[in-house]
Amino acid sequence: MSNALPLVSICIPTYNVVGTVREMLESIVAQTYQNLAIHISDNASTDGTVEAINSVVDGRIKIYHNSENIGGEGNFTRCIELAEGQYTAIFHADDLYNPDIVARQVAYLESKPHICAVFTAANTIDENGKLLSEIGNPPFCKSGENAIYDFSNLLKTMLLQRNFLVCPSVMVRTQTYKQIIKQWGNSSFKSASDIDTWLRLASSAPIAVINEPLMSYRISELQFSDRIRKRTSRADFFLVMDDYLARPEVMKILSKQDFQHYGWLLRHENVACAFNLVVNRESSKAKELLQGLICWDSLSAAASTHLGFKTLAGGILLKMMIFLGVSKKSHEIVNKIKKIVSG
């Protein structure tokens, strides 16, 4: 019966993930959708990752060893090269997948041949698997309502709401990966190469989001993404946005309001970085980033979006705390407010 179903490649880039890779693999082999080719590209791990992978016995699993570390982008590109079958998902080695995620995504793509890729929402979990929150809900969508974006709508939504797509949830038509994407991201975009990949996908055909949490995204202090959350300078997301906004063909589809929205995001970024600077006891630098926070444009953003309101309210609170003096105790309060503002 499985041979009558489309073959799906689950490609997993790994590097030093001995603590999570076995549990992740178990969630893959337990999928209700069984016609899978599971390709693991190990990036010269040194911590027992390969042994942990080998402990999961399943004939569909194949592991490919990079003789040297080829970097994250290189390993994702290697996954695209390994992909076979009709659909491909590049899943992450520290996350967990609901038993029906593959079946749901295949059914969606089968029913909508004009869609080139489908994402899902996700629950976030901590290092121990404890449920934290839900992410990846498409902006302006009602609960349970799926969303479809072409390039223009996706870029405009990102300019207003930041990146909302959950990277390790995506399933793409294999032909699209191999013929359109070919190479993961762009090295000049650093950690935001995935955002460039989503925009390139949407340039070829619409993408979709199943508005249900069909996976668990792990939040850990050991992850590179945790260092991004603690940044004190602009996120790499803006490298991608600046590049696209400079393209003449993109300029034609954007309005003055879109550029205003981008300004709102930049203000939010300054506030988020200012919180991290205060946590690092660099209040003078934080004050510089908060200059000009209170203005008509900031009030307009606060009245228009939840993110704009959090930016203004959080920024004002931080300015007050800096003025009054941030003590050791109040650093805990700053951290709590930061999580609310950045979320």
C-alpha positions, 0 to 999 in steps of 0.5 A: 500500500505504501508504494501507491503513495508518493515517496517523501524524503525526510532530510535531516542535517545533523551536527553534534546533536547527540542529546536530541537526535534519537528522540527526533528520529523516533518521531519520524519513524513513527509517522502514520505516513510510511512511504519515507526515505530518511536521509541524514547528512552528518556534518562531521559530528564529534559528540556521538551523534552518529552512534545515536542515529545508528541506535534507531533501527529502521531500513529507511534511514540512510546516513551520509558522512561529510568528511569535514564540516561544510557549514550549516548552509552547505549541509542544508544544500547537501540535503537538497541534493540527497532528496528523492521522491515527490516531496521533501521535508528538511526536518531539524535534529532537535525538534519533535514531529507529530505522528500525522505531520507528513500525512497532513502535508502530503494531503495538502500538497496533493489537493493543491497542485499550484502550491509549491510548499507547505509549513505548519504552526508549532508548539515550543518546548524547552530542553526537557520537552516541557510545553512553552507556547505556540508559534507560526500562526499565520498573521491575520488568520482565524484559528484553524484557518490555513493561509496561502501567500504569493511573493508579494503578500509574503514580503509585505506580511514580513515587513509588518510582522517579521518572519512567522514561518517555522523553518523546520516544519516546511515540506516542498515539492522535490522538483522545486527544491532541485530546480528552483532553490538548488542552493540553500540561502545566501552566505551574505544573509548569515543566519537568515538564509532560510528567509531568503529561501522562503521568498525564492520559493514564493517567487516560483509559486504560492506557499501555504501554512497549515494553521495547526501546531503539528510539531514541537520546536525546541528552545534551548540555550545551547542553540544558535537561535538562542544567541540570536534572541540575545543579540545586541545588534540588528538581526540578520533578518534585516540583511534579507529585507534590505537586499530585497527592498533594493531590487527594482522589481520589488520596489514596484510592488511596494507602497509607502505604507510597506516602507512605513511598516518596515520602519516599525520593525526597525524600531521594534528591533532597537527596543529588543536590542536595548533590552539585551544591552540593559541585561548586559549592563550596557545601559548607556548604549541602550539609551542611544537605541531608544532615542526618538522612541516616542513620536507620532509614527510610534503611536501610529504603530501602537494603534495598528498592530500588537507588535507596535503596541508592545514596542512602544509600551516595552520601550517606555518601561525600559526608559523609565527603568534606565532613568531610575537605575537598573539594580540586580533585582530589576534585571530579572524584571527586565528579562521578563519584560523582554520576553513579552516584547520580543515574543 
